[in-house]
Amino acid sequence: MLQKIVGILVVLISIRLCWTYDKFATEFKDGNTNDVSINTSPFVKIGNGYYYISLQAANWFMAYESCRKLRSELVTFENSEEHDAIQTYLQKKGSEGHTVMYWTSGNDLGKNGVHNWFSSAQPIKINRWAPGQPDNYQNKEHCDYLSSEYQYLLSDGRCECYKRYICEAPKQETISIVVWK
């Protein structure tokens, strides 16, 4: 008897949900389409993305872990424009009178000499390397960074060295829900 009552309730609820479904419409769009003011701290908007520019130094692995704790990834440059926006931002910020270096997600840890973005597993296709880089000096440089010494172009370095790092927040998405009464 209880099974029949539960079965009837499930059918009635399913029918009701089908009618209500017609009263809703949803839409997903990339970005913040209405430019709604939201707190993105500690991330700053640079170009079309949001980035955390660390003032603390860490080795490449610790930097990756720190970004993950912020629900982000070490920066991955999907195109030259993204790199150039970060480069311009860092140059305007200044290097405080000494060389400043920032880890990216780039590395050749998977296959020596083949540099990929760790976050996306895609090859590094942008031509934004410092002169003579990557050089894998003494066969010990496997993690990629930006350096003020080379106008924030990419270089490869030893993963265990301490450098600042840049985290990239996931792309924003706007969800719109319309309800008809």
BAFI-3210 file (N, C-alpha, C; in Angstrom, 3 decimals, decimal comma, padded with zeros to 6 digits):
// residues 181
n [1|2|3|4|5|6|7|8|9|10|11|12|13|14|15|16|17|18|19|20|21|22|23|24|25|26|27|28|29|30|31|32|33|34|35|36|37|38|39|40|41|42|43|44|45|46|47|48|49|50|51|52|53|54|55|56|57|58|59|60|61|62|63|64|65|66|67|68|69|70|71|72|73|74|75|76|77|78|79|80|81|82|83|84|85|86|87|88|89|90|91|92|93|94|95|96|97|98|99|100|101|102|103|104|105|106|107|108|109|110|111|112|113|114|115|116|117|118|119|120|121|122|123|124|125|126|127|128|129|130|131|132|133|134|135|136|137|138|139|140|141|142|143|144|145|146|147|148|149|150|151|152|153|154|155|156|157|158|159|160|161|162|163|164|165|166|167|168|169|170|171|172|173|174|175|176|177|178|179|180|181]
n.u [000,823|001,907|003,903|002,392|001,203|003,483|004,424|002,321|002,537|005,096|004,578|002,659|004,174|006,134|004,590|003,725|006,209|006,900|005,055|005,840|008,380|008,119|007,801|010,178|013,224|016,536|019,808|023,166|026,093|029,353|031,583|031,011|028,260|026,588|028,212|028,206|028,961|031,296|033,092|036,303|038,588|041,345|042,080|042,980|041,684|042,996|043,367|041,300|041,005|041,251|043,635|045,974|048,632|051,328|053,159|054,728|057,353|057,901|058,676|058,184|056,297|055,114|054,032|052,129|050,434|049,612|048,110|046,032|044,796|043,545|041,542|042,295|044,623|048,132|049,280|048,355|049,125|046,973|047,081|049,026|048,134|047,078|049,414|050,816|049,196|049,515|052,283|052,517|051,100|052,761|055,125|054,313|053,760|056,284|059,608|060,651|063,309|064,944|065,570|062,633|060,792|058,317|056,491|054,952|052,472|053,830|055,999|058,466|058,220|056,912|057,982|061,224|062,331|059,981|057,764|054,895|051,716|050,913|048,401|046,549|047,571|048,343|050,525|053,068|052,483|052,820|055,059|056,931|059,398|062,352|065,503|067,415|066,082|063,787|066,482|067,246|069,384|072,216|070,749|068,745|066,682|063,351|060,911|058,783|059,041|058,396|060,471|061,622|064,067|064,216|062,224|059,811|059,499|059,252|061,207|063,117|063,572|065,035|062,906|062,832|063,666|062,991|060,459|058,246|054,743|052,054|048,640|045,801|042,439|039,457|037,473|034,802|031,271|028,020|024,835|021,570|018,281|014,976|011,726|008,417|005,282]
n.v [-001,190|001,261|001,528|001,987|004,455|006,102|005,791|007,003|009,617|010,298|010,284|012,373|014,564|014,623|015,298|017,852|019,188|019,156|020,984|023,302|023,660|024,863|027,475|028,687|030,103|029,741|031,119|031,039|032,937|033,958|035,746|038,879|040,080|042,285|044,076|044,034|045,166|043,470|041,961|041,131|040,606|038,686|039,173|041,012|042,889|042,462|043,211|040,929|039,186|037,925|038,259|037,191|038,716|037,688|038,735|037,287|034,840|031,603|028,132|026,508|024,435|024,919|027,390|026,684|025,174|027,185|028,820|027,040|026,893|029,293|028,775|028,856|028,896|028,591|031,129|030,885|031,610|032,116|033,364|035,784|038,363|038,190|037,651|040,029|041,958|041,346|041,706|044,486|045,487|044,620|045,988|048,660|048,623|048,378|047,353|047,668|048,433|046,200|042,910|041,198|038,239|035,985|033,027|031,022|028,761|027,267|024,627|021,981|019,496|017,120|016,168|016,491|019,494|020,035|022,401|022,966|024,316|023,867|024,033|023,696|021,735|022,284|023,021|025,571|028,150|030,803|033,306|034,484|034,422|035,133|036,293|033,559|031,698|028,944|027,475|025,366|025,237|023,531|021,237|021,422|023,222|023,561|024,793|027,523|031,093|034,644|037,500|040,604|041,386|040,640|042,152|040,986|038,698|035,196|032,738|029,787|028,099|026,781|024,650|024,475|026,884|030,000|032,207|034,935|034,633|034,241|033,973|032,791|033,522|031,512|031,815|034,160|033,576|034,425|033,834|033,850|033,876|033,609|034,042|033,252|034,410]
n.w [000,000|000,858|-001,058|-003,379|-002,804|-002,583|-005,191|-006,662|-005,670|-006,665|-009,419|-009,573|-008,649|-010,628|-012,868|-012,096|-011,968|-014,661|-015,732|-014,392|-015,355|-017,806|-017,097|-016,621|-017,831|-018,810|-019,244|-020,226|-020,224|-021,264|-019,151|-017,345|-018,080|-017,604|-016,423|-013,625|-010,407|-008,662|-005,974|-006,557|-005,217|-004,095|-006,690|-009,624|-012,347|-015,486|-018,745|-020,329|-018,247|-014,815|-012,298|-009,793|-008,430|-006,897|-004,029|-002,481|-002,397|-003,827|-004,498|-007,721|-007,438|-004,938|-005,549|-007,454|-005,809|-004,020|-005,723|-006,350|-003,877|-003,895|-005,592|-008,262|-011,046|-011,872|-014,048|-017,475|-020,709|-023,170|-025,562|-027,467|-026,894|-024,307|-022,810|-023,399|-022,175|-019,439|-019,286|-019,842|-017,626|-015,485|-016,125|-015,832|-013,141|-012,091|-011,056|-008,570|-008,345|-008,475|-009,886|-010,707|-010,611|-011,914|-011,553|-014,096|-015,481|-017,300|-018,406|-018,925|-017,817|-018,421|-020,875|-021,747|-023,098|-024,458|-024,084|-022,244|-021,199|-017,917|-016,725|-018,801|-020,423|-022,973|-025,749|-025,525|-027,491|-028,025|-029,136|-027,128|-025,826|-023,960|-025,317|-026,527|-025,014|-024,463|-022,605|-021,002|-019,112|-018,018|-018,041|-016,117|-015,954|-015,940|-015,478|-016,268|-016,323|-015,858|-016,217|-014,959|-015,812|-018,452|-019,721|-018,943|-020,519|-021,414|-019,709|-018,970|-015,878|-012,820|-011,123|-008,354|-007,374|-005,705|-006,530|-007,242|-008,105|-010,505|-010,390|-012,147|-012,356|-012,803|-015,799|-015,807|-015,576|-016,544|-015,319|-016,290|-015,138|-015,958|-014,783|-015,331|-014,252]
ca.u [000,000|002,816|004,574|001,449|001,055|004,739|004,430|001,371|003,139|006,186|003,956|002,053|005,256|006,754|003,684|003,786|007,500|006,865|004,338|006,627|009,576|007,786|007,745|011,536|014,167|017,889|020,780|024,534|026,953|030,703|031,890|030,075|027,617|025,975|029,227|027,781|030,101|031,521|034,398|037,167|039,802|042,589|042,380|042,809|041,338|044,033|042,842|040,011|041,046|041,495|044,914|046,549|050,070|051,857|054,349|055,497|058,107|057,720|059,151|057,111|055,288|054,397|053,261|050,956|049,567|049,034|047,057|044,899|044,094|042,720|040,644|042,800|045,760|049,242|048,858|048,542|048,856|046,284|047,474|050,011|047,467|046,995|050,764|051,176|048,450|050,218|053,596|052,311|050,717|053,947|056,070|053,790|053,884|057,690|060,311|061,160|064,750|065,688|064,941|061,461|060,434|057,009|056,213|053,761|052,218|054,637|057,094|058,733|058,364|056,397|058,958|062,313|062,405|058,640|057,137|053,435|051,062|050,484|046,975|045,718|048,305|048,538|051,880|053,251|052,544|053,140|056,485|057,253|060,561|063,530|066,536|068,131|065,268|064,277|067,798|067,440|070,772|072,739|069,685|068,066|065,655|062,152|059,706|058,853|058,732|058,584|061,475|061,772|065,363|063,977|060,959|058,745|059,377|059,397|062,495|062,980|064,415|064,964|061,600|062,964|064,021|061,887|060,077|056,841|053,932|050,811|047,512|044,745|041,120|038,663|036,658|033,492|030,104|026,797|023,669|020,318|017,096|013,739|010,587|007,115|004,275]
ca.v [000,000|002,412|001,645|002,581|005,873|006,753|005,796|008,030|010,917|010,534|010,631|013,704|015,551|014,697|016,066|019,255|019,734|019,389|022,236|024,438|023,822|025,809|028,835|029,163|030,104|030,031|031,457|031,138|033,756|034,166|037,076|039,642|040,776|043,553|044,806|044,114|045,398|042,359|041,987|040,089|040,565|039,412|039,213|042,301|042,744|042,858|042,773|040,241|038,195|038,318|037,663|037,490|038,921|037,419|039,432|036,264|033,934|030,172|027,346|026,348|023,517|025,640|028,435|026,013|024,837|028,437|029,225|026,120|027,286|030,450|028,252|029,372|028,149|029,423|031,764|030,256|032,606|031,472|034,060|036,855|039,526|037,981|037,869|041,440|042,709|041,105|042,339|045,932|045,722|044,458|047,068|049,882|048,436|048,591|046,202|048,044|048,620|044,944|041,935|040,518|037,093|035,403|031,727|030,758|027,314|026,625|023,744|020,822|018,366|015,913|015,721|017,457|020,292|020,322|023,252|023,008|024,969|022,817|024,174|023,255|020,679|022,727|023,525|027,022|028,549|032,225|033,575|035,519|033,959|036,005|035,815|032,347|030,859|028,224|026,873|024,211|025,353|022,385|020,222|021,533|024,268|022,929|025,563|028,790|032,286|035,970|038,242|042,025|041,501|040,441|042,817|040,028|037,632|033,876|032,060|028,582|028,135|025,626|024,626|024,590|028,263|030,802|033,378|035,294|033,872|034,862|033,047|033,219|033,078|030,945|032,787|034,403|033,223|035,039|032,972|034,604|033,035|034,365|033,300|033,799|034,154]
ca.w [000,000|000,937|-002,353|-004,330|-002,455|-002,977|-006,653|-007,113|-005,347|-007,611|-010,704|-009,449|-008,555|-011,957|-013,740|-011,646|-012,380|-016,114|-015,973|-013,896|-016,177|-018,879|-016,558|-016,401|-018,952|-018,330|-020,279|-019,735|-021,078|-020,754|-018,631|-016,531|-019,196|-017,198|-015,667|-012,237|-009,530|-007,746|-005,324|-007,125|-004,408|-004,307|-008,119|-010,305|-013,762|-016,438|-020,038|-020,218|-017,185|-013,429|-011,910|-008,494|-008,566|-005,565|-003,547|-001,772|-003,267|-003,584|-005,634|-008,707|-006,923|-003,886|-006,225|-008,022|-004,681|-003,512|-006,665|-006,194|-002,652|-004,271|-006,632|-009,533|-011,600|-012,338|-015,297|-018,778|-021,749|-024,287|-026,794|-027,264|-026,300|-022,860|-022,288|-023,532|-021,159|-018,168|-019,430|-019,691|-016,235|-014,635|-016,428|-015,210|-011,694|-011,749|-010,476|-007,244|-008,383|-008,580|-010,776|-010,162|-011,453|-011,606|-012,152|-014,903|-015,455|-018,337|-017,997|-019,782|-016,897|-019,068|-021,873|-021,788|-024,316|-024,975|-023,071|-022,248|-020,068|-016,991|-016,443|-019,928|-021,139|-024,354|-026,003|-025,498|-028,899|-028,189|-029,315|-026,152|-025,073|-023,886|-026,251|-026,138|-024,125|-023,290|-022,854|-020,120|-018,659|-017,261|-018,037|-014,827|-015,999|-016,493|-015,172|-016,996|-015,540|-016,449|-015,455|-015,302|-016,478|-019,888|-020,045|-018,643|-021,507|-020,802|-019,559|-018,158|-014,688|-011,925|-010,456|-006,897|-007,010|-005,193|-007,318|-007,084|-009,052|-010,971|-010,475|-013,066|-011,916|-013,892|-016,539|-015,213|-016,356|-016,051|-015,479|-016,210|-014,967|-016,127|-014,254|-015,713|-013,208]
c.u [000,874|003,529|003,671|001,296|002,303|004,820|003,519|001,935|004,258|005,621|003,376|003,117|005,928|005,903|003,743|005,098|007,536|006,149|005,157|007,850|009,337|007,794|009,127|012,321|015,534|018,800|022,144|025,343|028,319|030,855|030,790|029,333|027,007|026,940|028,786|029,023|030,212|032,927|035,230|038,465|040,125|042,979|042,129|042,505|042,477|043,574|041,476|039,966|041,265|042,699|045,288|048,054|050,669|053,074|055,262|056,205|057,873|058,384|057,947|055,974|054,451|053,534|051,990|049,940|048,879|047,912|045,830|044,104|043,208|041,693|040,997|043,964|046,912|048,882|049,265|048,203|048,263|046,640|048,441|049,398|047,371|048,364|051,102|050,456|049,118|051,573|053,487|051,973|051,943|054,967|055,613|053,934|055,317|058,296|060,996|062,682|065,583|064,925|063,800|061,071|059,129|056,856|054,950|053,497|053,056|055,753|057,341|058,959|057,886|057,378|059,991|062,353|061,066|057,884|055,630|052,955|050,522|048,974|046,096|046,324|048,515|049,970|051,928|053,484|052,929|054,649|056,871|058,389|061,643|064,578|067,280|067,354|064,234|065,598|068,099|068,889|071,129|071,703|068,895|066,939|064,415|060,863|059,862|058,363|058,911|059,591|061,541|063,086|065,215|062,624|059,761|058,444|059,649|060,842|062,222|063,977|064,244|063,687|061,697|063,351|062,778|061,696|058,650|056,051|052,660|049,755|046,454|043,421|040,376|037,825|035,303|032,396|028,903|025,646|022,435|019,169|015,878|012,602|009,315|006,110|002,971]
c.v [001,264|002,629|002,316|004,075|006,651|006,850|006,869|009,421|011,265|010,952|012,040|014,802|015,715|015,516|017,541|019,915|020,001|020,695|023,438|024,687|024,839|027,256|029,437|029,151|030,456|030,313|031,613|031,957|033,885|035,588|037,658|040,574|042,119|044,439|045,059|044,266|044,239|042,469|040,824|039,931|039,120|039,529|040,605|042,031|043,295|042,329|042,152|039,230|038,799|037,535|038,089|037,559|038,798|038,286|038,468|035,369|032,487|029,416|027,064|025,493|024,174|026,747|027,838|025,706|026,086|028,928|028,333|026,448|028,499|030,071|028,807|028,494|029,113|029,918|030,952|031,302|031,910|032,111|035,184|038,069|039,394|038,204|039,351|042,305|042,561|041,807|043,849|046,279|045,660|045,566|048,381|049,823|048,685|047,398|046,537|048,120|047,354|043,980|041,226|039,420|036,476|034,059|031,781|029,252|026,561|025,767|022,680|019,579|017,060|015,319|016,818|018,170|020,636|021,092|023,331|023,847|023,864|022,842|023,614|022,086|021,024|023,208|025,048|027,474|030,008|032,398|034,752|035,064|035,029|035,453|034,598|031,403|030,088|027,515|025,645|024,132|024,193|021,260|020,226|022,562|023,738|023,709|026,983|029,968|033,538|036,714|039,689|042,256|041,394|041,023|041,867|039,093|036,305|033,390|030,754|028,647|026,870|025,705|024,842|025,995|029,036|032,044|033,737|034,506|034,641|033,772|033,644|032,639|032,442|032,039|032,926|033,955|033,899|034,084|033,842|033,615|033,938|033,482|034,001|033,429|033,726]
c.w [000,000|-000,389|-003,378|-004,067|-002,875|-004,497|-007,214|-006,840|-006,323|-008,959|-010,642|-009,395|-009,913|-012,909|-013,376|-012,089|-013,877|-016,428|-015,521|-014,752|-017,289|-018,401|-016,328|-017,709|-018,383|-019,511|-019,618|-020,728|-020,424|-020,248|-017,779|-017,483|-018,830|-016,429|-014,231|-011,374|-008,540|-007,176|-005,860|-006,341|-004,026|-005,785|-008,680|-011,770|-014,609|-017,788|-019,849|-019,081|-015,815|-012,918|-010,492|-008,691|-007,165|-005,263|-002,792|-002,782|-002,841|-004,725|-006,541|-008,158|-005,824|-004,494|-006,822|-006,921|-004,119|-004,420|-006,508|-004,932|-002,887|-005,344|-008,006|-009,976|-011,827|-013,737|-016,526|-019,825|-022,965|-025,622|-026,440|-026,582|-024,786|-022,219|-022,294|-022,502|-019,793|-018,184|-019,205|-018,246|-015,325|-014,880|-015,803|-013,694|-011,232|-011,049|-009,159|-007,209|-008,419|-009,491|-010,053|-011,147|-010,962|-012,316|-012,999|-014,803|-016,487|-017,769|-019,060|-018,920|-017,519|-020,059|-022,028|-023,143|-024,937|-023,897|-023,296|-021,078|-019,175|-016,801|-017,548|-020,705|-022,613|-024,547|-025,925|-026,931|-029,091|-028,298|-028,419|-025,240|-025,073|-024,853|-025,698|-025,245|-024,941|-023,596|-021,994|-019,641|-017,733|-017,121|-016,721|-014,831|-016,719|-016,243|-015,715|-016,157|-016,389|-015,588|-015,924|-016,042|-018,001|-020,314|-019,906|-019,811|-020,804|-020,791|-018,828|-017,008|-013,872|-011,096|-008,950|-006,445|-006,571|-006,053|-006,925|-008,123|-009,397|-011,087|-011,396|-012,592|-013,087|-014,561|-015,858|-016,166|-015,723|-016,330|-015,292|-016,080|-015,053|-015,640|-014,701|-014,639|-013,815]
res [m|l|q|k|i|v|g|i|l|v|v|l|i|s|i|r|l|c|w|t|y|d|k|f|a|t|e|f|k|d|g|n|t|n|d|v|s|i|n|t|s|p|f|v|k|i|g|n|g|y|y|y|i|s|l|q|a|a|n|w|f|m|a|y|e|s|c|r|k|l|r|s|e|l|v|t|f|e|n|s|e|e|h|d|a|i|q|t|y|l|q|k|k|g|s|e|g|h|t|v|m|y|w|t|s|g|n|d|l|g|k|n|g|v|h|n|w|f|s|s|a|q|p|i|k|i|n|r|w|a|p|g|q|p|d|n|y|q|n|k|e|h|c|d|y|l|s|s|e|y|q|y|l|l|s|d|g|r|c|e|c|y|k|r|y|i|c|e|a|p|k|q|e|t|i|s|i|v|v|w|k]
***
